[in-house]
Structure formats: structure tokens, C-alpha cells
Amino acid sequence: MKEKFQAAFGKLKKEQIVVWLLLLALLVVILWPTGSRDEEPSVEAENQEDVSGVQSQEEVMEQALADTLSQVNGVGAVQVALTLESTNRKIVEKDMPDSQSSEIRKNGEESSESVSSSQEESTVYERDGSGAEIPYVVSEEYPAVRGVLVVAEGGDDPVVIQEIQEAVMALFDVDAHKIKVMKMKERSGS
């Protein structure tokens, strides 16, 4: 057996043997079973969580803005409506291993070299308390505010309108043309 091994690999250079061993190790790592994929959460369930998260986040943002603006002199009672771009975006960790291989062919006096490389992207998973695999979230981007409507008792005063617009622009990085301030209708019985 040792003689066959030496006969087969004796013609190869040291570098070529190392490359073949590295390729073999990479193949073993790629094909190694990582567990059941049945435990992954469905895309539909994740989307439902994102939609409910956006609604509650939108409501929280509206209430916080209304509470803050109502404290400003001249604004009075306030109601706020926001529209958001989309859902939250979760950035997951990606593993991107590189593999390179080179092959040198000698044909008499001529030699040719071919080099190939590949890059594979895969999501990094972590286990939660129940042992289920979930994607490892690196960061989360909240949706951008697309437009703001503010209905205020002082919404007919140009100075108050400008203060409200400047406050919203500072808080949400929204252009002035995406902010509408309106006068709240008179309450009957006041």
C-alpha cells in the first residue's frame, strides 16, 4: 500500500500535495452536517413579526412626537401621523470563505498554469435558549420616515408651523416638503 501511495504521489511536488490536502479539508468542512434545517423560522412568520413591529414602532414614534410638540409654546393639542418607508431591515452576519487552487501542467518543454478561485456566502447561525438555530443579527436598520402630518391647535400661526417643521426635520431627517402642518378644528363645547 505504501508503495502505491508513493508511486501515485511521488510525481507531485510538495506544493501540489499541500493544495490537494487543503482542497480535501475544504470539501470535508463544506459537506460536514450542521444539523436539521427544519427548525428555521418560516419567512412568513418573520414578515408578520416585522409588520407588527413597524406598526407598534410607528405608533410609538407618533405618540412621542405628539407629546413633545404639545409641550412647545403656541402649539396646543397635537395629533401626529407618520408614514414609514418599509419594514425594519436586519443585517445578518455572512461567512464568505475563499478557496483558490492552481494547477501546473507540463507537456514536454511547455508548461501551463491555471488558477481558479471561488467564493461562497453563507449565513452565520446562533442557537437560542431552546436550541433552535437563528440567523446572527449584526445590526438592525429602522425604516426611514417618508412623511409627517401634524394637526395642531396652533397650526394656523406661521411661526408655530415653522417651529414644528424644523423640529420634525431635525428628528427624522425629512425634507420640508414631506411635512404638512394643519390647524386642528375647533372642539365643540369649548
N, C-alpha and C positions, 0 to 999 in steps of 0.2 A: 504494500500500500504506500509506504514511504517513497519507494522508487517511482511509482506512478505520479505521486504528488510533485516530486522533484522534476520529473520529466515534463509535466504539464506547466508548472510554474517556473521552471528553471530558465526558460527563454525570456521571461518577463523581467523588466528592470524593477528595482526597488520601488521607485515612484509609482509605477503601474500597479504593483501589488497593493500599495497603500491606497491608491484611488479605488481599486476594486473592493478592498475591505471597507472603506468609507461608504461606498455605494451600497454594499451589503448591509452595513449597520443602519443606514438611512432607510433602506427598504424594510428592515425589521421594525424600526420605530414607526414608520408610516402604517404598516399593517398590524401593529400591536392593538389588540382590542381595548377600547376605553370604557366599555360598559354599555348599558342599554340606552338607546335614544328615545325610548317610549316615554320617558319621564319628562321630556321637554314640554314647556307650556305651549299651548297652541297659539298661533298668530292671532286668531280671532279673539281669544281671551286677553291677549296683550293689548289689542286695539281697543277693546271695551274698557280696559283699565285706563288707557291713555285718554279716551273721550271723556270718561267721568272725571279724570284728573284735571283735564282742561276746563270743564265746566266749573268745578269747585275752585280751581285756581282763578278763573275769570271772575267768579263771584267774589272771591276774597280780594282781588285787586280792585274791583269796582267799589266794594264797601270801604276799603282802606282809603281810596281816593276821595270818596264822598265824605268820609269822616274828617279827613284832612282839610278839604276845601271848605267844609261847613264852619271851620274854625277861623277862616280868613274874614277880616272885617269887610262888610258890604256884600258878601256872597249870600248869606242866609241859608235856608234849607236847600239841599242839593240832592239830585239823583244822577247817577252815572251809568252809562252803558259803554262797554268796551267790545271791540271785535278783535280776535287774535288771528294770526296767520294760519296756524295749523295746530298740531299736537306737539307735546314735548318730544324732543329728539334725544335718545340715549346713545352715547358713543361707547361702543364696546371695545375691549382690548382685542387686538388681532395679532396672531402669531404668524410671521412671514419668514419661514426658513428658506434659505437659498441653497441650491445644490449646483455644483459645477463638475463637469467631467471633461477630460480631454483624452484624445486617442491619437497615437502617433503610429502611422503605417509606413513601413519601409518596404520599398519594392526595388530591389537592386540598389542603384545609386540614388534613386529618388526617394524622398520621404515626404509625407503629407501629414498635417496635423489638423484635427477637427476638435473644436471646443463647443460644448453645449452647456447651457445653464437653464435652470428653471426656478421659478419662484411660486410658492403655493401659499395661499392665505387661508387661515382657519381661525375661527372664533375661540377665544380662551374662555373656559368654563370654570365656575367655582361651585362648591357644594354648599347648600343651605343647611339649616338645622335638621331637616328631615332627610337629608342625604340626596335630595334631587339636584341635578346639575342645572345651573342657571348661568347665562352669559355674565361675564365680569364687566360691570359698567365702570368706565373710566371717568366720564363726566356726563352731565345732562344739560342740554340747552333748552331753555324755556322758549315758548313761541313769542314772536315779536308782536307788539300791538300794532294793528292795522289802522284802527280808527277809534276816536273817542267822542262821545256825545255827553255834554254836561248840561243838565237842566237845573238852573239856579234861580232863586228869588231875585237876586241882583243881576240877572242875565241881560238886563237892558242898559246897564251902565258900561260905557266903553272902557273905562279904567278897570273895572272888575273883569270884563271879558278878556282884556289883555293880560291881567294877572293870572287868570285861570289858564289861558293858553300857554303862557310862559311856564307855569308850574307843570302842566301836562307834558310840554316839550322837554323839560328838564328831567322829569321822572321816567318817561317812556321812550325818549329819543324818537318822537313823532314829529313830522313836519306840521307847520301851522295849518295848511290846507286840509289836513286829516283830523282836525279838531273843530267841533261845532259846539258853540255855547249858545244856549237859548234861555229865554225868560220863562220861569215857571208860571203857570196860570194861577190866578188869584183863587185862594181857597174860599169857598162859600162859608159864611158864618164868622169870618174873622173881622 
